[in-house]
Amino acid sequence: MTNALLSDWTSPFQIAPFDAIADDDFAPAFEKALVAHKAEIEGIAGRSDAATFANTIEAMEAAGGALDKVLSVFYTVAGADSNPAREALQREFSPKLAAHSAEISANKLLFARIADLWARKDTLGLTDEQARVLMLTHRGFVRSGAALDGADDARMKDIKSRLAVLGTEFTQNLLADEREWFMELAEADLEGLPDFVVAASRAAGQEKGSSGPVVTLSRSIIVPFLQFSPRRDLRKKAFAAWVARGANGGETDNREIAAEILSLRKERANLLGYASFADYKLETEMAKTPAAVRDLLMSVWAPAKSRAEADASVLTDMMHQDGVNGDLEPWDWRYYAEKRRKADHDLDEAALKPYLQLDRMIEASFDCATRLFGLEFKPLDVPLYHEDCRAWEVTRNGSHVAVFIGDYFARGSKRSGAWCSAMRGQAKFPKPQAPIVINVCNFAKSDPALLSYDDARTLFHEFGHALHQMLSNVTYESISGTSVARDFVELPSQLYEHWLEVPEVLQSFATHAETGEPMPQDMLDKVLKAANFDMGFQTVEYVASALVDLAFHEGDATADPMAMQADVLSKLGMPPAITMRHATPHFAHVFAGDGYSSGYYSYMWSEVMDADAFAAFEEAGNPFDEDTAKSLEANILSTGGSVDAEALYMRFRGQLPKVEALLKGRGLV
């Protein structure tokens, strides 16, 4: 039978034919595509004629199409709808892909051609975009170890292969812990929980095969439980399981894996001549140095900690008034913060949530994109990898722009968190191709599906990433969409969150699930007024995680990450009732791969810019100002990595923002 992964896809817009793809297809397709890409690379490296941009750089850009097709499908389903077969394939593919990548970067003939072009770059008559691609290609090879020889070259290959294995193990261990644990609730345990939490826990119970409601480690279930359950004993039990992910002993424990990853990263950086992995990693980011990152984080830490400590005092008094003696604990914070929010702002999330229907928030995110960028969204009826997924064709002025796929509901087969990826990136070379973009979230499933305000913000955030992919307009896929500096990639996503808080957006789309009535004006006012509620807590848990990440990679590798984590938090004076947002054993941003290693700070770096960027619309007097939206698209959303990130922002705003914009945006000044 024909392997659909290796066939030409005749489905609408060449979307992967998921209904024709079986798990048994992945391994043979992967092996065949891998061999094909190796042959393509060898053909480029082994040419006898002089190197040109076309026969070397563009040839590399055009290579690997079959492998990209296979991997785009596989990693989509492996992350969002895993099973034992797919997990086994991940463990098999990861070291092979790492070895393949290492072979390419260590190909001396290929690097010689790239280095020759780099040496002659000023004589090649390249366009600005071509010059950028050449620079990034040359830099990427050097940073991958292409200039290493002998034992150092061989060791680098081993390190990359081992890191790929460890990253996969870390991810799968975390998924296993999240999937296996749940806490059954008796009917009496539901007392005090809003209807939407009860509905979500019953739906989760059905998925887990339980006869009654359960609490799982899905953020969309456990956080509301911690917010609303008056049962302190159950909150403590659930919180303990949540923070213990990846640290439960046995086969799924991630602590030794984290230590080995840190050691290998340090060795990798040293082989390339860097004092630390943070020095290596940050060199190509906007921040440039660990010192710049630390300065940013510490400038925010002090006011955030001060706010959090003041809030902790208020919450402790509330707890004592309830007759609970002793100190405020981490499993108490969300419960009393929710009670305080209701008291201070007269804002009850249980009353708010029916106005935040998933379908209406999707419509809101689309409508903002229509008003800002002229995009239109039409539902597509195509086979996808799970029944919960849905797809839309994205057009502008009648022309096809992209396909957008949304996969919104939590399930045991999906890794935690929310993310955006491109199953196919935008490019014009070697032939025009429109992007296929997917947003994956973990919202609690119910009928109708209702979101918390944080959930709605997450939806807008991920759709901001999607717009960065969909509006990309460059020649080469390697620099399209979100292929930008890590501390710049969060700018479009965090910026898009601001439109959720535009009053007219909520007035139009925040309608009650039962009555269809729009959100009352007094509730809308309270929502917007409470936007920065509990910001001390949110900032402290985030900045603490970012500072631990930086400490892990800034000096010598630690053999005991948990001890280093404790030491960093102790020196910071971490408020005892707040924990890191992501403790080391479940810090997937940092340990599931290199993406956010030494880079978790990037959300805050981007936030400095997003606060200032939205101010451009405010200064224009209209959150949908046409000229400002055109400038945003022209200078940031359409350009991918074709221009240095700092230069792009300067084009849009004329100057770089200062941290005061962030402090003001978070209400910390």
C-alpha positions in Angstrom: 0.0 0.0 0.0 1.1 3.6 -0.6 2.5 5.4 2.4 0.5 8.6 2.5 3.3 10.5 4.2 5.5 10.0 1.0 2.7 10.8 -1.5 1.7 14.1 -3.0 -1.1 15.5 -0.9 -4.2 16.3 -3.0 -6.3 17.3 0.0 -7.5 20.9 0.2 -4.5 23.3 0.5 -2.3 20.2 0.8 -3.3 19.7 4.4 -1.9 16.4 5.7 -4.4 13.6 5.0 -4.7 12.5 8.6 -7.4 9.9 7.9 -5.0 8.1 5.6 -2.0 8.1 7.9 -1.4 5.3 10.4 1.2 5.1 13.2 2.9 2.3 11.3 3.6 4.7 8.4 5.8 7.0 10.4 9.0 4.9 10.8 9.3 3.8 7.1 8.5 7.3 5.9 11.0 8.8 8.3 13.8 6.5 7.2 13.2 7.0 3.5 12.9 10.8 3.9 16.0 10.9 6.0 18.0 9.0 3.4 16.7 11.4 0.7 17.8 14.5 2.7 21.2 13.0 3.3 21.6 12.4 -0.4 20.5 16.0 -1.1 23.1 17.4 1.3 25.8 15.2 0.0 25.0 16.3 -3.5 25.3 20.0 -2.5 28.6 19.4 -0.5 30.2 17.3 -3.2 29.7 19.7 -6.1 32.9 20.4 -8.1 32.0 23.8 -9.3 32.5 27.0 -7.3 30.0 27.8 -4.6 27.2 30.2 -5.4 24.3 31.4 -3.3 22.0 29.4 -5.7 23.9 26.1 -5.7 24.7 26.1 -2.0 22.4 28.2 0.2 19.3 28.0 -1.9 19.9 24.4 -2.6 20.0 23.8 1.1 16.8 25.7 1.5 15.1 23.5 -1.1 16.3 20.3 0.4 14.6 18.1 2.9 11.0 18.7 1.8 10.0 15.0 2.3 11.5 15.0 5.8 9.8 18.2 6.7 6.4 16.7 5.7 6.9 13.6 7.8 8.1 15.4 10.8 5.5 18.1 10.7 2.7 15.5 10.9 4.5 13.3 13.4 5.4 16.0 16.0 2.0 17.5 15.7 0.3 14.3 16.8 3.1 13.3 19.2 2.6 16.5 21.2 -1.2 16.9 21.0 -2.4 13.3 20.8 0.2 10.9 22.0 0.0 7.2 22.6 2.6 4.5 23.4 3.5 3.9 19.8 4.1 7.6 19.2 6.1 7.9 22.4 8.3 5.0 21.3 8.8 6.6 17.9 9.8 9.9 19.6 12.5 8.0 21.5 13.6 6.4 18.3 13.6 9.5 16.1 15.2 12.0 18.5 18.8 10.6 18.5 18.6 9.9 14.8 17.5 13.5 14.0 20.2 14.8 16.3 22.8 12.7 14.6 21.5 13.8 11.2 21.7 17.5 12.2 25.2 17.0 13.6 26.4 15.3 10.4 25.2 18.2 8.3 26.8 20.8 10.5 30.0 18.8 10.7 30.2 18.3 6.9 33.5 19.9 6.1 32.9 20.1 2.4 29.6 21.8 2.9 30.9 24.2 5.5 33.8 25.1 3.2 31.4 26.2 0.5 29.4 28.2 3.1 32.6 29.8 4.5 33.8 30.6 1.0 30.5 32.4 0.3 30.7 34.2 3.6 34.2 35.4 2.8 33.0 36.8 -0.6 29.6 38.0 0.6 30.2 41.6 -0.4 30.9 40.6 -4.1 27.9 38.3 -4.6 25.3 40.9 -5.4 22.9 39.5 -2.8 19.6 41.1 -1.8 19.2 42.1 1.8 17.2 39.0 2.5 19.8 36.7 0.8 22.6 38.4 2.8 20.6 37.8 6.0 20.1 34.1 5.1 23.8 33.6 4.3 24.8 35.3 7.6 22.4 33.1 9.6 23.4 29.9 7.8 27.1 30.6 8.4 26.6 31.6 12.0 24.4 28.6 12.6 27.1 26.2 11.3 29.8 27.8 13.4 27.6 27.7 16.5 26.8 24.1 15.8 30.5 23.1 15.8 31.3 23.1 12.1 34.7 24.5 12.7 35.6 21.8 15.3 38.0 19.0 14.4 39.0 15.6 15.7 38.0 14.6 19.2 36.1 17.9 19.8 34.0 17.3 16.6 33.2 13.7 17.6 32.3 14.8 21.2 30.0 17.5 19.9 28.0 14.9 17.9 27.7 12.7 21.0 26.5 15.6 23.1 23.8 16.6 20.6 22.6 13.1 20.3 22.5 12.6 24.1 20.7 15.9 24.6 18.0 14.9 22.1 17.4 11.6 24.0 17.3 13.4 27.4 14.9 16.1 26.1 12.5 13.4 24.9 12.7 11.5 28.1 12.0 14.6 30.1 8.9 15.4 28.1 7.6 11.9 28.2 8.2 11.6 32.0 6.3 14.8 32.6 3.4 13.7 30.4 3.3 10.3 32.2 3.0 12.0 35.6 0.4 14.4 34.4 -1.6 11.6 32.7 -1.5 9.1 35.5 -2.4 11.2 38.6 -5.9 12.2 39.4 -7.9 12.7 42.6 -11.4 11.3 42.8 -14.0 13.6 44.4 -17.0 12.5 46.4 -20.2 14.5 45.8 -19.6 16.2 49.2 -16.2 17.3 47.9 -17.9 19.4 45.3 -19.3 21.8 47.8 -18.4 25.4 47.1 -17.2 24.7 43.5 -18.9 26.6 40.7 -20.9 24.8 38.1 -18.2 25.1 35.5 -15.6 23.4 37.8 -18.0 20.6 38.6 -18.8 20.1 34.9 -15.1 20.0 34.0 -14.3 17.6 36.8 -17.1 15.3 35.7 -15.9 15.4 32.1 -12.4 14.6 33.3 -13.7 11.7 35.3 -15.3 10.2 32.3 -12.1 10.5 30.3 -10.2 8.8 33.2 -12.8 6.0 33.4 -13.9 7.1 36.9 -17.4 6.7 38.1 -17.4 10.3 39.5 -15.7 13.7 39.2 -12.0 14.0 39.4 -9.3 16.6 39.7 -6.5 16.2 37.2 -3.1 17.9 36.7 -4.5 19.9 33.7 -4.0 23.5 34.5 -7.6 24.3 33.4 -8.9 22.0 36.1 -6.5 22.2 39.0 -6.2 26.0 39.1 -9.9 26.5 39.4 -10.1 23.8 42.0 -7.4 25.6 44.0 -9.3 28.9 43.6 -12.7 27.7 44.7 -12.4 24.6 46.9 -13.0 25.4 50.6 -11.4 22.0 51.5 -7.9 22.9 52.5 -6.9 19.3 52.8 -7.9 18.5 49.2 -6.2 21.7 48.0 -3.0 20.6 49.7 -3.2 17.1 48.2 -3.8 18.4 44.7 -1.2 21.1 44.9 1.4 18.6 46.2 0.8 16.4 43.2 1.0 19.4 40.8 4.3 20.6 42.0 5.7 17.1 42.3 5.4 16.4 38.6 8.7 14.9 37.4 9.9 14.4 41.0 8.0 11.4 42.2 10.9 8.9 42.1 11.0 5.9 39.8 11.2 5.8 36.1 9.5 9.2 35.5 11.7 11.2 37.8 13.4 14.1 35.9 15.9 15.4 38.5 18.9 13.4 37.3 18.0 14.1 33.7 18.0 17.8 34.4 21.5 17.6 36.0 22.9 15.7 33.0 21.3 18.1 30.5 23.0 21.1 32.3 26.3 19.3 32.4 26.2 18.6 28.7 25.1 22.1 27.8 28.0 23.5 29.7 30.4 21.2 27.9 28.9 22.1 24.6 29.4 25.8 25.2 33.0 25.2 26.3 33.8 23.3 23.2 32.7 26.3 21.2 34.8 28.7 23.3 32.2 30.2 25.5 32.5 30.5 29.3 29.0 29.3 29.9 25.9 28.0 28.1 24.2 31.3 28.9 26.9 33.3 27.2 26.6 31.0 24.1 22.8 31.0 24.0 22.3 34.7 24.6 24.8 35.9 22.0 22.2 35.8 19.2 19.3 37.2 21.2 18.3 40.8 21.7 19.6 40.7 25.3 23.1 39.6 24.2 24.5 38.9 27.7 23.5 37.2 30.9 24.1 40.5 32.7 21.5 42.3 30.6 19.0 39.5 31.4 19.7 39.7 35.1 19.4 43.5 35.2 15.9 43.2 33.6 14.7 40.5 35.9 16.1 42.1 39.1 14.6 45.5 38.2 11.2 43.8 38.2 11.8 41.5 41.1 12.0 44.1 43.9 8.7 45.9 43.2 7.0 42.5 42.4 8.2 41.0 45.7 7.1 44.0 47.7 3.6 43.8 46.2 3.4 40.1 46.8 4.5 40.4 50.4 1.8 43.1 51.0 -0.8 40.8 49.4 0.3 37.8 51.4 -0.3 39.8 54.6 -3.9 40.6 53.5 -4.5 37.0 52.5 -3.1 35.7 55.8 -5.5 37.9 57.7 -8.4 36.6 55.6 -7.4 33.0 56.4 -7.1 33.7 60.1 -10.6 35.2 60.0 -11.8 31.9 58.6 -10.4 30.2 61.7 -7.4 28.7 60.0 -4.3 29.3 62.1 -0.7 29.2 61.0 1.0 30.6 57.9 -0.4 31.1 54.5 0.7 28.2 52.3 1.0 27.9 48.5 -2.2 25.8 48.3 -4.0 28.7 50.1 -3.0 31.6 47.9 -5.3 31.1 45.0 -8.3 30.4 47.2 -8.0 33.5 49.3 -6.9 35.6 46.3 -10.1 34.7 44.6 -12.1 35.6 47.7 -10.3 38.9 47.9 -10.9 39.6 44.2 -14.6 39.0 44.8 -14.6 41.3 47.8 -12.3 44.1 46.4 -13.6 44.2 42.9 -17.0 42.5 43.3 -15.8 40.2 40.6 -16.8 36.6 40.8 -15.1 34.3 38.3 -18.1 31.9 38.5 -20.3 34.7 37.4 -17.8 35.9 34.8 -17.1 32.6 33.1 -20.4 32.1 31.3 -19.6 35.3 29.4 -16.4 33.8 28.1 -17.5 31.1 25.8 -14.7 29.4 23.8 -16.5 29.8 20.5 -17.2 33.5 21.1 -13.6 34.1 22.1 -12.4 32.4 19.0 -14.7 34.7 17.0 -13.3 37.7 18.9 -9.7 36.8 18.1 -10.7 36.4 14.4 -12.7 39.7 14.4 -9.7 41.6 15.7 -7.6 40.1 12.9 -10.2 41.1 10.4 -10.3 44.7 11.6 -6.6 45.1 12.0 -5.3 43.1 8.9 -8.3 42.4 6.7 -8.2 38.7 7.3 -11.3 36.5 6.8 -11.9 33.1 8.3 -14.1 30.3 6.7 -14.6 26.9 8.3 -13.0 24.0 6.5 -14.4 20.5 6.6 -11.2 18.3 6.3 -10.0 15.3 8.2 -7.8 16.2 11.2 -5.9 14.2 13.7 -8.5 14.4 16.5 -12.2 14.9 16.6 -11.8 18.0 18.8 -9.7 19.8 16.1 -11.2 22.3 13.7 -9.9 24.2 10.7 -10.4 27.5 8.9 -9.2 28.9 5.6 -7.8 32.3 6.0 -8.2 34.8 3.1 -7.6 38.5 2.4 -9.4 40.3 -0.4 -10.5 36.9 -1.7 -7.0 35.4 -1.9 -5.8 32.5 0.1 -3.4 33.4 3.0 -3.2 30.3 5.2 -5.0 27.4 6.9 -5.5 27.8 10.6 -6.2 24.7 12.9 -7.4 25.0 16.5 -7.1 22.2 19.0 -8.4 23.6 22.2 -9.4 20.9 24.8 -7.3 19.2 27.4 -7.0 15.4 27.2 -4.6 12.8 28.7 -2.8 12.3 25.4 -1.8 16.0 25.1 1.2 17.5 26.8 0.4 20.4 29.1 0.5 24.1 28.2 -0.4 25.9 25.0 1.6 26.4 21.9 1.6 27.4 18.2 3.4 25.7 15.5 3.5 25.7 11.7 2.9 22.4 10.0 4.1 24.3 6.9 5.8 27.6 7.0 5.3 30.5 4.5 7.9 30.7 1.7 8.2 31.9 -1.9 11.2 29.7 -2.7 11.6 27.2 -4.3 7.9 27.7 -5.0 5.2 29.7 -3.3 3.6 28.0 -0.3 1.1 29.3 2.2 1.4 28.4 5.8 -0.6 25.8 7.8 -0.7 27.0 11.4 -2.0 25.3 14.5 -2.8 26.5 18.0 -2.9 23.9 20.7 -4.4 24.7 24.1 -5.6 22.8 27.2 -9.0 24.2 28.1 -11.5 22.2 30.2 -14.0 20.5 28.0 -17.7 21.1 28.7 -20.9 22.0 26.8 -20.7 24.9 26.2 -17.0 25.3 26.7 -16.3 28.2 29.1 -13.0 29.9 29.7 -11.5 31.8 32.6 -10.2 35.2 31.8 -6.6 33.8 31.9 -7.8 31.1 29.4 -9.1 33.8 27.1 -5.8 35.6 27.3 -4.0 32.4 26.4 -6.2 32.0 23.4 -5.4 35.5 22.2 -1.7 35.0 23.0 -1.4 31.8 20.9 -3.4 33.4 18.1 -0.8 36.3 18.1 1.8 33.7 17.3 -0.4 32.3 14.6 -0.7 35.8 13.0 3.1 36.0 13.0 3.1 32.8 10.9 0.1 33.6 8.7 1.2 37.2 7.8 4.8 36.2 7.0 5.9 37.5 3.6 9.5 36.5 3.0 11.3 34.4 0.3 12.9 31.7 2.4 11.2 29.4 4.9 14.2 29.3 7.2 13.5 33.0 8.2 9.7 33.0 7.9 7.1 33.5 10.6 8.3 33.0 14.1 11.9 32.2 13.0 13.2 35.2 15.0 15.3 35.8 18.2 13.7 34.0 21.1 13.3 37.2 23.1 11.5 38.8 20.2 9.2 35.8 19.3 6.8 36.6 22.2 6.2 40.2 21.1 3.4 39.5 18.6 1.7 37.0 20.9 1.8 39.2 24.0 0.9 42.3 22.0 -2.2 40.5 20.7 -3.4 39.9 24.3 -4.1 43.6 24.6 -7.0 43.4 22.2 -8.9 41.1 24.6 -9.0 44.1 27.0 -10.3 46.5 24.4 -13.8 47.3 25.8 -15.6 47.1 22.5 -14.3 43.6 21.9 -15.7 42.3 25.2 -18.9 44.2 24.6 -19.4 42.5 21.3 -18.2 38.9 22.1 -18.5 38.4 25.8 -22.1 37.1 25.7 -23.8 34.9 28.3 -23.8 31.2 27.4 -27.5 30.8 28.3 -29.2 34.1 27.7 -27.0 35.5 24.9 -26.9 38.8 26.7 -23.7 40.9 26.5 -21.6 41.3 29.6 -23.1 44.0 31.8 -21.2 47.3 31.7 -20.5 47.1 35.5 -19.0 43.6 35.1 -17.0 44.8 32.1 -15.7 47.7 34.1 -14.7 45.4 37.0 -12.9 42.9 34.6 -10.8 45.7 33.2 -10.1 47.3 36.5 -9.1 43.9 37.9 -6.7 43.1 35.0 -3.7 43.6 37.2 -5.1 41.9 40.2 -2.7 39.6 42.0 0.1 40.8 39.8 2.6 40.5 42.6 2.0 36.8 42.8 2.1 36.3 39.0 5.3 38.3 38.6 7.1 36.7 41.5 6.4 33.1 40.4 7.5 33.9 36.8 10.6 36.0 37.6 11.8 33.3 40.1 11.6 30.7 37.4 13.5 32.9 35.0 16.2 33.6 37.5 16.6 29.9 38.3 16.9 29.2 34.6 19.6 31.9 34.2 21.5 30.6 37.3 21.5 27.0 35.9 23.2 28.1 32.7 25.3 31.1 33.8 28.2 29.4 35.6 29.4 25.9 36.2 26.9 23.1 35.8 25.4 21.9 39.0 25.3 18.2 39.9 22.2 19.0 42.1 19.8 21.3 40.3 17.3 21.0 43.2 19.9 22.3 45.7 20.8 25.2 43.3 17.1 26.0 42.8 16.7 26.2 46.6 19.8 28.3 47.0 18.7 30.8 44.3 15.2 31.2 45.8 16.7 31.6 49.3 19.0 34.4 48.2 16.1 36.1 46.5 14.0 35.9 49.7 11.2 34.0 47.8 7.9 34.6 49.6 7.1 31.3 51.3 3.5 31.2 50.1 4.6 31.4 46.4 6.4 28.7 44.4 8.1 28.9 41.1 5.7 28.8 38.2 7.8 25.9 36.8 10.0 24.0 39.3 13.0 22.2 37.8 11.5 18.7 37.4 8.6 20.0 35.3 10.3 23.0 33.7 9.7 21.8 30.1 10.5 25.2 28.6 14.1 24.7 29.8 14.6 21.0 29.7 12.4 19.5 27.0 14.7 21.1 24.5 17.1 24.1 24.0 14.3 26.5 22.9 13.9 28.5 26.1 17.0 27.4 28.0 18.6 30.5 29.3 15.6 32.1 27.6 12.6 31.9 29.9 13.2 35.6 30.6 12.2 36.3 27.0 8.5 36.6 27.9 9.4 39.5 30.1 11.8 41.0 27.5 9.1 40.9 24.9 6.6 42.3 27.4 8.7 45.5 27.7 8.2 45.9 24.0 4.5 44.8 23.8 3.5 47.4 26.4 5.2 50.1 24.4 3.9 48.7 21.0 0.3 48.8 22.1 0.9 52.3 23.2 1.3 53.2 19.5 -2.4 52.3 18.9 -3.4 54.3 22.1 -1.4 57.3 20.9 -3.3 57.0 17.6 -6.5 57.2 19.5 -7.9 53.9 18.1 -7.0 50.3 19.0 -7.8 49.4 15.4 -6.0 52.3 13.8 -5.4 51.4 10.1 -2.0 53.1 9.7 -0.6 51.7 12.9 -1.8 48.2 12.0 -0.2 48.4 8.5 3.1 49.5 10.2 2.9 46.6 12.6 2.4 44.1 9.8 5.0 45.7 7.5 7.7 46.0 10.1 7.1 43.1 12.4 4.5 40.5 11.5 5.4 40.0 7.8 9.2 40.2 8.1 10.0 37.0 10.0 13.8 36.9 10.7 14.7 38.7 7.5 16.0 41.7 9.6 17.6 42.0 13.0 14.9 42.1 15.7 16.1 45.4 17.2 16.1 47.1 13.8 12.5 45.9 13.2 11.3 47.3 16.4 13.0 50.6 15.8 11.3 50.8 12.4 7.9 50.3 14.1 8.4 52.6 17.1 11.5 54.7 16.4 13.2 53.8 19.7 13.5 50.9 22.1 11.3 50.9 25.2 12.5 50.9 28.8 11.4 48.6 31.6 9.2 51.3 33.0 6.6 50.4 30.3 6.4 46.9 31.7 6.2 48.0 35.3 3.4 50.4 34.4 1.6 47.8 32.4 1.7 45.4 35.3 0.6 48.0 37.8 3.8 47.7 39.8 4.5 51.4 39.9 
